[in-house]
């Protein structure tokens, strides 16, 4: 099983360059970074985990800039977003960012896609909350048009793009309906999410990794009903606090990669936790 990591990198934590070098030297499989552009101080939307929103949410580094630094000082580790709030981006710009990072890293980029939870953050980006899933679907389709081998036009409900020259292209070849970098969708198990994964993703990025015994077979059924190859589905538990029993259970479910949560801390504390996680490599 590949052991990757995630962390809220901020202006107060270990740097992306230092962390990426340590991950590669120690044999970890990858680094995934979350995204929040800003956190409105009104805080009307409750924190999904309960209690006060942790400090790091309002101080998060831009993941594409940070992952660009990580790519420049490594050769092997995977680099991903966990997740990109696609609804909060211009899709033409986002397609360029993702393709550029994938190109410069030699195809190591994973686009983790999320629908978001902070209503007021999304509102500042002009996102209508009730249609955010449809908006994300539309923007991903537009991005796939730009990533296609030949100039391809797209006309959608929320946006359009003319047939265009758009380079660089992502490194990976198309996989069924999926064009572009490796694409995983995050979110809670359910029919809407599983339909989206089967339609335009490589797999699922379940936060915390709970409930997979029941959920994974349901996702596999939806995946196969959509005509996707069973061996191509990827389930990557995300932001996991590990123990040997949990990882063994994931392996029994056919899971080949897990992303462990690092603390949003300085270099000394992060490296101490990495020393502990090394037992799972």
Buried (B, 14 or more C-beta within 10 A) or exposed (E): EBBBBBBBBBEEBBBBBBBBBBBBEBEBBBBBBBBBBBBBEEEEBEEEEEEEBEEBBEBBBBBBEBBBBBBEEBEEBBBBBBBBBBBBBEBBEBBBBBBBBBBBBEEBBBBBBBBBBBEBBBBEBEBEBEBBBBBBBBBBBBBBBBBBEEEBEBEBEBBEBEEBEBEEBBBBEEBBBBBBBBBBBBBBBEEEBBBBBBBBBBBBBBBBBEEBEEBBEEBBEBBEEBEBEEEEBBBBBBBBEBEEEBBEBBEEBEBEBBBBBBBBBEEEBBBEBBEEBEEBE
